[in-house]
Amino acid sequence: MSPSSAISTPNHRRFFWGWLSYAFASEVFAVCSLTLFLPICLEQFARDNGYLLPDKTIPCSEAIPIAVDAGSEPGQEARCVVKLGWIWVDSASFSLYVYSASVAIQALTVISMGGVADHPPHRKLVLLGFAALGSISATLFLPLPSSSPVWPLSAILAILANVSFGASVVALNAYLPSLARSSPEVVAAKTDAERLRTESHRDSEEAAEKYQTLLSRTTSRISSQGIAIGYAAGITLLLLALVPVTLLKGSTFSLRLAIGMSGIWWAVFTIPSWLWLPGGSGVSKEVGDGNREEEQGLLSDGDSIVEPPGTPEAAGEWTIRAEVAKSWRRLAEMLHPSEIRKLRNTFWFLSAWFLLSDGFTTITSTAILFAKTTLHMPATSLVLIGAITPLSGIIGSLAWPKLQRKLGWSNLRALVALVLVAAVIPLYGCLGFVPWLKGAKFGGLTTKGEMWALAVYFGSVYGAFQSYARSVFAELIPPGEEARWYGLYSITDKSSSFFGPLVVGLIADATGNIRFAFFFLFFMLLVPVPILLGAVNVEQGRQDAARYSEEKDTSRR
């Protein structure tokens, strides 16, 4: 990249803070509502309208909590079911089924909108539009009581909020590669590498390797900072929500209030992103190594988009409807066997991510429901656990990169280590079935105290896991097509996350004991490890992605 094409430091700084501000705004919904208050609130909505087995005549709200032994079959009197249409569903399963439906719809939405987000003038519009829909849906929990005859609308609002969150984050993630490439130190390293290559200097290969390493670490650092600031925002709102939840003794209204607060926060703090994120204008430039680098809205006012002749954009015929149809065609093309062969390492990673994302996200919802329905922890304790988890996540997302540098690990190796550490959690829960632990005061996640330790342990792993997964994938995607590939990344995530809660819900309905789901979760975390270790070569994948982008550019000319 020539100095003239480098993004100026002030504009990069504005871009950077605009990107972080949306993480600060949206992650509050993920940390507070999606992983804590929504599962609890939906279960409570179902419980407030449900009845106890076996007679289905005594309202669940009149029941006295009965502790369930780890290894025993819980009596039916401990189970609460609600009638939806013509079927009876466990109150905990209702929450899981709603989440499962939301991520299935989210996957379809992400597929449809990925191409629109790839269009620079509309990427910001996609982010802001879904931010508005999601924040409004979360806020509407405030006027909807569980006693209302239309209480099932809570499921619709939860689905809309979750779909909007996922779709907006796809647009946000699409900014990450260009944000890292525009970092001043990365620009300087690339300029130096290109100068040495032009001069056929003997150190040119070393400089190129230094640039790739710096780009990888910068991507990881920015991603970690986004996770950390999002968790910080989530903790802040959790502590604020703890006040009404405590004063109102964990009532359904206090849970609705917490979700509504997350919607208001989401809307208010999206405003800086609206002001600072690039959008409406952009440039795709050919930079040193032939890769296309999007520099959207960050260049001088005189710069503008120059569309290739013959395209709908050049003819002024670009429409969202046409782009949605094109997105589905692109997905079919992306999943064509010939494409998979060209980007073998990228697709191997996505296959591992399919299982890993499901395992991690399902652990969060399962653990909260397990603590509420099996350990009978009060809502105030669950809120505190919800605050401890992201606090540990901040520490973990910042500490793991330091540990990585100290040990000299690649992003991929750090990711594998995090997966193995996380697999201990469901394995420990499975120990609750060991006979000699039935009468014990501790062990196998049979006591409330263990949930507090689990919150710290899981939080320190989960924050770093999200950051490293995103960073590894950023190294494997073709430059210039970030939104499309992050869309597939999100589709892979959400399509699998549809599967996990559904299976856990079926397990809970079939057995009456949600602990059996820990076996499933342990399996989901371990299976991808051999794929990451044996099939994913990041360096080769990076080269394949660059070659793929060059071939695409050549075919367009």
Disulfide bonds with the S-S distance in Angstrom:
Cys60-Cys80 1.98
